[in-house]
Amino acid sequence: MNARLRKLLDFLAETFWLLPALMVLSGIVLAVGLIRIDRAGAVPVSLIDSPWLYNGGGTGARTLLGAVASSTIGVAGTVFSITIAALSLAAGQMGPRLLRNFTHDRGNQLTLGAFLGTFSYTLMVLRSVRTQSEGAYVPHLALSMSLLLAFVCVGMLVYFVGHMASRINVDTVVDLVSGDVRASIRRLTLPEPPATDRPEQAWESLPGDAIAVRDARCGYLQHLDTQGLASWASERGTVLRLLVRPGDYVFPGAAIALMRPAVEGAAEAVRDATALGGNRGSDEDLEFTVRQLVEVAVRALSPGINDPHTAIAVLDRLGGALCDVASRHLPTGITLRGGTPALMVPAIDYDGLVDAMFHMIRQNAAGSVAVLARLIEVLTAVAGCERRGDRLRTLRRHADLVLTDAGRDVANDRDLADVRLRHDRFVAAAS
């Protein structure tokens, strides 16, 4: 249940329409409240006659409110059109999976919400204005607020133009996504070594035969209630070993978990503790955020774009993320209860993380000396931060792969010598 609740809260927090809808509702509530204050006579006459509040008649008030309403809804349509154009550009240049970074952008949501909220507010005030023939009534305070909101919308329009111009800049996108990667690393890694780092041995040492737990659902595992599921297993004296982790696809009818020993209700417990969705994307999926950044580099290296500078910028950010990992520990996926394992979840290891970062970039950078050389330089910088032998061996493996690819694809002997020189520097730094 916690996993499904988190999925719902994440959906509401990241959806594009929620903030504009709340601002529209706020505009309506504000209009009703200010009109009631005007009707109650709470606004002093001296303030109404001052230059700070609107003190015209009903006809002028209707004209003013009509102008504000028509202009705000017109500009709101323009804002929406610009957003769609930016999304199309981003999808073509940087990949469709990065669209969530634009639709979840609070600046875009605030701008659209400001115009729609002002439009809704103005309509609510307009319906209360009466001319002389209708029994004159002009809500001076509410009208003055509509003028203020109109000026706010002008400022929001200026902000939006500059904001979108910076958002569609590829360097800005790379920086934003790399920030997500580093935030995920800080959130999903451990400052101290885990209590146990041998999940396979812990599982094999358990008595009894492993019983498969099957699930009829299908979709990407987006959220997992680790603590709740571990507590359920511990209370019933069993150990659950999930075969998928957040970000993996669950196939209908396939085994989603194993348990030792068998107990009743395991399938229902796993179903209640997991939330599936049609898209891969979760705060618990470190590899997904990494692949978003890798996709930018892979598209930049495609023949249609051919932008090695963007690929190099991505490599720099990935190297920075690995330097963050150097002082931290990756979780093993084992959840303990009373000092004994209760739940095991597949966890990404250092090999898998580095593979996800560099394999696709290296494979698509065939013949690009600048990218291959920079990749080895990034590995050298990471090796200078890392002191664990197993991790240095992983970095050495990738440096050797780069050198092998360069030997096969780089025709110019001097370019190849340049890559080999950088590889020698890596070996010296990693030794």
Phi, psi and omega per residue, in radians:
M1 nan -0.675 3.109
N2 -1.102 -0.641 3.133
A3 -1.129 -0.740 3.132
R4 -1.201 -0.642 3.104
L5 -1.144 -0.740 3.099
R6 -1.106 -0.646 3.094
K7 -1.104 -0.755 3.121
L8 -1.125 -0.764 -3.137
L9 -1.139 -0.694 3.089
D10 -1.116 -0.695 3.113
F11 -1.083 -0.788 -3.136
L12 -1.177 -0.638 -3.108
A13 -1.242 -0.527 -3.034
E14 -1.801 -0.146 -3.105
T15 -1.207 2.621 -3.040
F16 -1.318 -0.552 -2.958
W17 -1.529 -0.287 -2.980
L18 -1.122 -0.887 -3.105
L19 -1.112 -0.801 3.047
P20 -1.037 -0.659 3.128
A21 -1.126 -0.706 3.105
L22 -1.147 -0.621 3.124
M23 -1.246 -0.598 3.040
V24 -1.121 -0.797 3.111
L25 -1.090 -0.685 3.113
S26 -1.125 -0.663 3.096
G27 -1.096 -0.717 3.124
I28 -1.152 -0.788 -3.136
V29 -1.120 -0.725 3.126
L30 -1.086 -0.735 3.135
A31 -1.091 -0.793 -3.140
V32 -1.094 -0.733 -3.122
G33 -1.154 -0.766 -3.134
L34 -1.208 -0.611 3.092
I35 -1.128 -0.690 3.099
R36 -1.128 -0.666 3.088
I37 -1.111 -0.727 3.095
D38 -1.101 -0.781 -3.116
R39 -1.136 -0.564 -3.124
A40 -1.335 -0.099 3.137
G41 1.249 0.449 -3.097
A42 -1.381 -0.186 3.138
V43 -1.565 2.118 -3.121
P44 -1.072 2.541 3.136
V45 -1.090 -0.649 3.138
S46 -1.075 -0.587 3.112
L47 -1.289 -0.632 3.115
I48 -1.134 -0.671 -3.125
D49 -1.382 -0.142 -3.133
S50 -1.374 2.880 3.124
P51 -1.278 -0.024 -3.084
W52 -1.467 -0.393 -3.130
L53 -2.076 2.693 3.085
Y54 -1.199 2.246 -3.128
N55 -2.252 0.473 3.112
G56 -1.492 -3.007 -3.125
G57 -1.585 -3.073 -3.074
G58 -1.175 -0.701 -3.122
T59 -1.118 -0.784 3.102
G60 -1.123 -0.631 3.136
A61 -1.129 -0.745 3.127
R62 -1.131 -0.713 3.117
T63 -1.094 -0.764 -3.131
L64 -1.120 -0.818 -3.118
L65 -1.162 -0.636 3.097
G66 -1.114 -0.698 3.122
A67 -1.138 -0.737 3.135
V68 -1.135 -0.766 -3.103
A69 -1.122 -0.819 -3.095
S70 -1.165 -0.674 -3.118
S71 -1.243 -0.692 -3.116
T72 -1.187 -0.712 3.141
I73 -1.250 -0.546 3.077
G74 -1.165 -0.784 3.123
V75 -1.206 -0.559 3.075
A76 -1.052 -0.704 3.068
G77 -1.111 -0.667 3.096
T78 -1.142 -0.743 3.105
V79 -1.046 -0.750 3.135
F80 -1.118 -0.700 3.132
S81 -1.136 -0.731 3.109
I82 -1.099 -0.700 3.130
T83 -1.095 -0.771 3.126
I84 -1.097 -0.723 3.112
A85 -1.092 -0.724 3.120
A86 -1.138 -0.668 3.114
L87 -1.132 -0.706 3.116
S88 -1.107 -0.737 3.116
L89 -1.117 -0.764 -3.130
A90 -1.126 -0.704 -3.133
A91 -1.108 -0.675 -3.123
G92 -1.324 -0.630 -3.049
Q93 -1.591 -0.602 -2.995
M94 -2.143 -0.088 3.066
G95 1.904 2.474 -3.094
P96 -1.172 -0.428 -3.128
R97 -1.242 -0.216 3.086
L98 -1.526 -0.032 -3.129
L99 -1.086 -0.513 -3.141
R100 -1.076 -0.466 3.098
N101 -1.243 -0.393 3.089
F102 -1.559 -0.764 -3.117
T103 -1.206 -0.472 3.128
H104 -1.560 -0.004 -3.093
D105 -1.199 2.164 -3.079
R106 -1.193 -0.508 3.120
G107 -1.098 -0.762 3.098
N108 -1.121 -0.740 -3.121
Q109 -1.163 -0.720 3.139
L110 -1.132 -0.694 -3.124
T111 -1.139 -0.856 3.120
L112 -1.103 -0.704 3.130
G113 -1.143 -0.616 3.125
A114 -1.098 -0.783 -3.136
F115 -1.219 -0.773 3.141
L116 -1.201 -0.661 3.095
G117 -1.139 -0.710 3.095
T118 -1.136 -0.691 3.099
F119 -1.067 -0.816 -3.140
S120 -1.126 -0.737 3.114
Y121 -1.051 -0.792 -3.093
T122 -1.116 -0.696 3.113
L123 -1.112 -0.712 3.135
M124 -1.129 -0.651 3.111
V125 -1.271 -0.666 -3.098
L126 -1.062 -0.638 -3.111
R127 -1.205 -0.263 -3.119
S128 -1.677 -0.184 -3.092
V129 -1.315 2.365 3.110
R130 -2.229 2.412 3.079
T131 -1.535 -3.106 -3.103
Q132 -1.052 -0.727 -3.106
S133 -1.203 -0.320 -3.118
E134 -1.799 0.036 -3.037
G135 1.614 1.464 -2.908
A136 -0.855 2.236 3.016
Y137 -2.668 2.188 3.113
V138 -2.278 2.033 3.098
P139 -1.354 1.610 -2.996
H140 -1.089 -0.760 -3.121
L141 -1.140 -0.780 -3.138
A142 -1.147 -0.644 3.106
L143 -1.159 -0.721 3.127
S144 -1.120 -0.639 3.086
M145 -1.133 -0.626 3.109
S146 -1.117 -0.633 3.060
L147 -1.121 -0.750 3.119
L148 -1.081 -0.753 3.127
L149 -1.134 -0.578 3.091
A150 -1.107 -0.724 3.106
F151 -1.199 -0.601 3.062
V152 -1.083 -0.708 3.122
C153 -1.127 -0.629 3.075
V154 -1.077 -0.783 3.110
G155 -1.126 -0.671 3.122
M156 -1.147 -0.603 3.118
L157 -1.144 -0.762 3.101
V158 -1.086 -0.759 3.111
Y159 -1.075 -0.734 -3.062
F160 -1.122 -0.713 -3.132
V161 -1.075 -0.841 3.116
G162 -1.157 -0.636 -3.120
H163 -1.142 -0.802 -3.121
M164 -1.198 -0.622 3.114
A165 -1.074 -0.646 3.118
S166 -1.391 -0.552 -3.096
R167 -1.177 -0.618 -3.103
I168 -1.476 -0.001 3.037
N169 -1.281 2.240 -3.035
V170 -1.103 -0.586 3.117
D171 -1.133 -0.656 3.093
T172 -1.138 -0.754 3.132
V173 -1.098 -0.773 3.121
V174 -1.046 -0.738 -3.129
D175 -1.153 -0.701 3.137
L176 -1.159 -0.796 -3.125
V177 -1.180 -0.670 3.097
S178 -1.121 -0.566 3.037
G179 -1.103 -0.672 3.068
D180 -1.116 -0.700 3.137
V181 -1.097 -0.820 -3.105
R182 -1.189 -0.611 3.077
A183 -1.150 -0.694 3.103
S184 -1.126 -0.671 3.118
I185 -1.106 -0.772 3.133
R186 -1.152 -0.570 -3.088
R187 -1.424 -0.608 -2.980
L188 -1.813 -0.030 3.060
T189 -1.887 2.996 -3.029
L190 -2.022 2.416 3.081
P191 -1.272 -0.378 -3.127
E192 -2.102 2.735 3.114
P193 -1.044 2.489 3.105
P194 -1.151 2.799 -3.093
A195 -1.093 -0.595 3.078
T196 -2.475 2.466 -3.108
D197 -2.144 0.398 -3.133
R198 -2.250 1.277 -3.102
P199 -1.115 -0.650 -3.122
E200 -1.123 -0.786 3.138
Q201 -1.136 -0.666 3.134
A202 -1.129 -0.654 -3.133
W203 -1.266 -0.779 -3.093
E204 -1.169 -0.413 -3.119
S205 -1.373 -0.138 -3.124
L206 -1.335 2.521 3.140
P207 -1.353 2.789 3.041
G208 1.542 2.931 3.115
D209 -1.506 2.585 3.107
A210 -1.367 2.265 3.141
I211 -1.893 2.276 -3.112
A212 -1.362 2.416 3.030
V213 -1.915 2.085 -3.052
R214 -1.833 2.716 -3.098
D215 -2.338 2.273 -3.127
A216 -1.450 -0.134 -3.119
R217 -1.403 2.955 3.041
C218 -2.495 2.653 -3.133
G219 2.448 3.083 3.120
Y220 -1.439 2.364 3.067
L221 -1.288 1.974 -3.068
Q222 -1.748 -0.668 -3.113
H223 -2.425 2.529 -3.130
L224 -2.385 2.183 3.078
D225 -1.499 1.449 -3.039
T226 -1.095 -0.845 -3.060
Q227 -1.162 -0.707 3.128
G228 -1.139 -0.727 -3.141
L229 -1.215 -0.654 3.091
A230 -1.124 -0.707 3.113
S231 -1.132 -0.699 3.106
W232 -1.059 -0.798 -3.127
A233 -1.140 -0.712 -3.117
S234 -1.141 -0.687 -3.133
E235 -1.132 -0.467 -3.100
R236 -1.791 0.099 3.052
G237 1.226 0.535 3.111
T238 -2.202 2.976 3.078
V239 -2.195 2.251 3.119
L240 -1.811 2.401 3.050
R241 -2.176 1.824 3.116
L242 -1.224 2.523 3.126
L243 -1.709 -0.080 3.119
V244 -2.268 2.735 3.075
R245 -2.184 2.900 3.093
P246 -0.916 2.213 -3.080
G247 1.874 -0.336 3.120
D248 -1.441 2.704 3.119
Y249 -1.584 2.328 3.104
V250 -1.714 2.107 -3.124
F251 -1.589 2.414 -3.078
P252 -1.124 2.275 3.122
G253 1.461 -0.171 3.135
A254 -1.421 2.803 3.110
A255 -1.209 2.233 3.113
I256 -1.776 -0.312 -3.111
A257 -2.771 2.859 2.990
L258 -2.134 2.669 3.105
M259 -2.461 2.602 3.080
R260 -2.485 2.158 -0.266
P261 -1.360 3.075 -3.107
A262 -1.283 2.387 3.049
V263 -2.387 2.817 3.136
E264 -1.352 2.562 3.016
G265 1.487 0.177 -3.099
A266 -1.169 -0.701 -3.124
A267 -1.088 -0.736 3.125
E268 -1.173 -0.659 3.139
A269 -1.140 -0.757 3.114
V270 -1.134 -0.700 3.134
R271 -1.106 -0.726 -3.136
D272 -1.219 -0.476 -3.068
A273 -1.598 -0.018 -3.112
T274 -2.169 2.575 3.067
A275 -2.215 2.144 -3.128
L276 -1.805 2.755 3.112
G277 -2.634 2.955 -3.115
G278 -1.399 -0.259 -3.108
N279 -2.113 2.536 3.038
R280 -1.405 2.274 -3.128
G281 2.809 2.013 -3.079
S282 -2.785 2.584 3.062
D283 -1.155 -0.279 -3.116
E284 -1.637 0.021 -3.058
D285 -1.927 1.652 -3.125
L286 -1.165 -0.673 -3.091
E287 -1.123 -0.539 -3.139
F288 -1.133 -0.766 3.130
T289 -1.154 -0.610 3.089
V290 -1.132 -0.775 -3.103
R291 -1.158 -0.495 3.040
Q292 -1.060 -0.762 3.138
L293 -1.231 -0.674 3.122
V294 -1.106 -0.640 -3.123
E295 -1.054 -0.638 3.097
V296 -1.066 -0.767 -3.134
A297 -1.180 -0.723 -3.117
V298 -1.118 -0.724 3.102
R299 -1.181 -0.630 3.123
A300 -1.135 -0.494 -3.130
L301 -1.524 -0.065 3.139
S302 -1.181 2.651 -3.116
P303 -1.035 -0.523 -3.117
G304 -1.251 -0.437 -3.116
I305 -1.887 -0.869 3.048
N306 0.903 1.102 -3.102
D307 -2.177 1.400 -3.110
P308 -1.132 -0.424 -3.132
H309 -1.103 -0.679 3.090
T310 -1.155 -0.715 3.103
A311 -1.073 -0.685 3.110
I312 -1.146 -0.684 3.100
A313 -1.091 -0.677 3.096
V314 -1.137 -0.752 3.118
L315 -1.037 -0.693 3.116
D316 -1.080 -0.751 3.140
R317 -1.172 -0.679 3.111
L318 -1.131 -0.673 3.069
G319 -1.098 -0.699 3.084
G320 -1.092 -0.674 3.107
A321 -1.130 -0.703 3.118
L322 -1.178 -0.557 3.052
C323 -1.154 -0.566 3.031
D324 -1.129 -0.656 -3.122
V325 -1.206 -0.458 -3.034
A326 -0.971 -0.618 -3.103
S327 -1.672 0.121 -3.087
R328 -2.204 3.032 -3.081
H329 -2.163 2.408 3.098
L330 -1.402 2.400 -3.135
P331 -1.196 2.641 3.121
T332 -1.549 -0.205 -3.118
G333 1.517 0.071 3.138
I334 -1.639 2.199 3.070
T335 -1.880 2.165 -3.081
L336 -1.692 2.590 2.979
R337 -2.373 2.027 -3.099
G338 1.154 0.494 3.113
G339 1.471 -0.027 3.130
T340 -2.108 2.634 -3.134
P341 -1.113 2.405 3.052
A342 -2.090 -0.535 -3.113
L343 -2.527 2.384 3.068
M344 -2.173 2.226 -3.139
V345 -2.161 2.343 3.090
P346 -0.971 2.316 -3.110
A347 -2.174 2.508 3.109
I348 -1.225 2.345 3.101
D349 -1.779 3.133 -3.075
Y350 -1.127 -0.687 3.100
D351 -1.029 -0.844 -3.113
G352 -1.121 -0.660 3.138
L353 -1.143 -0.805 -3.136
V354 -1.187 -0.644 3.078
D355 -1.066 -0.770 3.137
A356 -1.107 -0.545 -3.120
M357 -1.325 -0.734 -2.882
F358 -1.997 -0.382 -3.062
H359 -1.014 -0.948 -3.044
M360 -1.162 -0.638 3.113
I361 -1.140 -0.798 3.129
R362 -1.086 -0.736 -3.106
Q363 -1.151 -0.541 -3.134
N364 -1.610 -0.090 -3.134
A365 -1.739 0.361 -3.106
A366 -0.989 2.173 3.118
G367 1.498 -0.169 3.121
S368 -1.562 1.692 -3.061
V369 -1.084 -0.687 -3.095
A370 -1.073 -0.752 -3.109
V371 -1.262 -0.756 -3.137
L372 -1.110 -0.729 3.125
A373 -1.137 -0.713 3.131
R374 -1.172 -0.606 3.098
L375 -1.053 -0.771 3.102
I376 -1.149 -0.656 3.104
E377 -1.100 -0.686 3.098
V378 -1.135 -0.756 3.102
L379 -1.085 -0.625 3.106
T380 -1.140 -0.739 3.121
A381 -1.117 -0.715 3.123
V382 -1.160 -0.691 3.116
A383 -1.080 -0.525 3.086
G384 -1.226 -0.398 3.104
C385 -1.580 -0.424 -3.000
E386 -1.672 2.457 3.135
R387 -2.175 -0.082 3.138
R388 -1.424 2.292 -3.053
G389 -1.103 -0.711 -3.121
D390 -1.149 -0.617 3.122
R391 -1.261 -0.659 3.086
L392 -1.110 -0.600 3.082
R393 -1.159 -0.628 3.072
T394 -1.122 -0.780 3.109
L395 -1.111 -0.677 3.117
R396 -1.104 -0.683 3.124
R397 -1.050 -0.742 -3.137
H398 -1.236 -0.647 3.090
A399 -1.116 -0.676 3.103
D400 -1.161 -0.651 3.101
L401 -1.113 -0.697 3.105
V402 -1.100 -0.773 3.142
L403 -1.112 -0.686 3.116
T404 -1.120 -0.777 3.119
D405 -1.107 -0.702 3.128
A406 -1.121 -0.709 3.115
G407 -1.101 -0.503 -3.140
R408 -1.489 -0.652 -2.943
D409 -1.853 -0.352 -3.097
V410 -1.583 2.052 -3.058
A411 -1.495 -0.532 -3.076
N412 -1.381 2.169 -3.088
D413 -1.092 -0.626 -3.122
R414 -1.230 -0.683 3.067
D415 -1.097 -0.733 3.132
L416 -1.135 -0.660 3.096
A417 -1.124 -0.585 3.109
D418 -1.135 -0.742 3.109
V419 -1.140 -0.723 3.132
R420 -1.132 -0.616 3.093
L421 -1.088 -0.740 3.114
R422 -1.183 -0.597 3.078
H423 -1.146 -0.684 3.090
D424 -1.092 -0.674 3.093
R425 -1.141 -0.650 3.080
F426 -1.101 -0.808 -3.137
V427 -1.014 -0.714 3.121
A428 -1.138 -0.682 -3.125
A429 -1.268 -0.550 -3.071
A430 -1.535 -0.143 -3.093
S431 -1.467 nan nan
